[in-house]
């Protein structure tokens, strides 16, 4: 291969297949901010100003008059996919002595893919569950008796129902951290609404809550992340905290058309590969690398409503 066409990193089809197939069921970032393909690292996308889509212009046309022109509310912005990847080093002895049916390089790709997914989960949660993401009037911080953990005084049924009516395009998914979900699904108002009883005991399912609020689905962020510095005792925290967001998600939207709260443009797919490193141990070893190129974007922030600290 000539130097003009040589690539610095050659992906391995078998390892790439493992990386692409790997999915951590605890992660919800791909459902909250769906992936959309882009053809180049740097690309343009539309940021929607939906108010103009609902402003009625003068449509009356005189017999010889000109037809009024309109321009739909979206501005063009530029973004670029970022590379996210990790490597693992496997001594040759580990490969030589691997038990039957165990693929050390494949296992390394799975481990790397899990950490890359967790990193993406944290980025998505920090973006979606940040008050700065939402415009004024589309967010509130709950405190004291307003938090859903106060079963006697809080009113999640009313509060969520009213919030769903505020965005111009009604939210169709509810995103909530596991700690807040545990509280919400046991709240007497919710239990009573879904089960038709007194609400004294019981728990609501995600499907039941989705049906009560006429949503497509309820997404619960169950992932954990260690926030301690390397070498320090583990400090395990929920990635999605105790917050709740109502979002309008359009699965058919992309960077050029369709209004949706947010998306994840992706350049190509995941890739993985390996190469021999003679400096690993006495007999050398294999360096395994996997990664992806993505960027998380909010394209219509007014299509969401955010409750910070939904539970105590």
PyMOL commands that set and color helices and strands:
alter all, ss='L'
color gray80, all
select helices_A, chain A and resi 13-21+29-32+50-54+92-96+104-128+131-133+144-146+156-164+178-184+188-195+206-212+301-303
alter helices_A, ss='H'
color red, helices_A
select strands_A, chain A and resi 35-38+42-48+74-80+82-91+139-141+173-177+217-221+224-226+236-238+244-247+262-267+271-277+285-298+304-308
alter strands_A, ss='S'
color yellow, strands_A
deselect
rebuild
show_as cartoon
